[in-house]
Each structure stands twice: as structure tokens, then as C-alpha cells.
């Protein structure tokens, strides 16, 4: 059996260093786009719940045939936002570790990989906020 050969050769040059930086920034932009989508899902789900809850209190409004439908839709949207955040944070973390491993570390021109990046910390914070929003809607008496 032959020893495994690398798929490609990594040579630390100016061009490869800047390519590594562009890749790293692309990772940041990608997770931020996922976070923006997830925050929109969480916010929209919470807004649907709040809007229909208050709308039903207006005088002259006919009671809904399915009064808890808006709450369920809101919960699904909030849960979708939280799941989106969890999956994107996991994927981001895996890809960052890949980019910093082995031969690629020489391209970074930095001795050690970052422990936690600010964007990852923000993603964790948003996951916490999403879970709180989900719990607030879930436990609220209808």
C-alpha cells in the first residue's frame, strides 16, 4: 500500500498568504450571512406571535378558527432560526479548524489559531437569545 500523498502542495508565498486571508474573510462573511438569516427567522417568528396575540384583543375582531396556529408558526420559525445558528456555527468552527491545520497554518503567518473569534461568540449569544425567545413563546399562557 502506498503512503498517502497530499492532494496539493502548500507553499507559503505572498500570494498564498493573501489567498488564505481571503478564504478566512469569506468564512466570516458566510457565517454573518447565516446569522442575518437566522435573526430574521427568529424575529419574524416572535413578531407573528405578538401581532396575532394583540390583534385578537381588538374590539370587533372575529375569533380565529385556529387560535394557536400563529403561535405554532412562530415557534417553528424561531426554532428554525436557532437550528440555523447552531448548524452554521458548527460548520464555521469545523472549517476554521481545517484552515488552521497542518500545512495551512504556515500560510496564516501566525503561531497559533484563535481560540474563539468574535463572530463565533456573537453566534453563541444569538443562539442563547433564540432559545430564550422560543421558551418565552412556549411557556406564555395563551
Secondary structure, DSSP 8 states (H G I E B T S, - for coil): ------SS-----HHHHHHHHHHHHHHHHHHHHHHHHHHHHHHHHHHHHHHHHHHTTSTT----SSTTHHHHHHHHHHHHHHHHHHHHHHHHHHHHHHHHSTTHHHHHTSSS--SS-HHHHHHHHHHHHHHHHHHHHHHS--
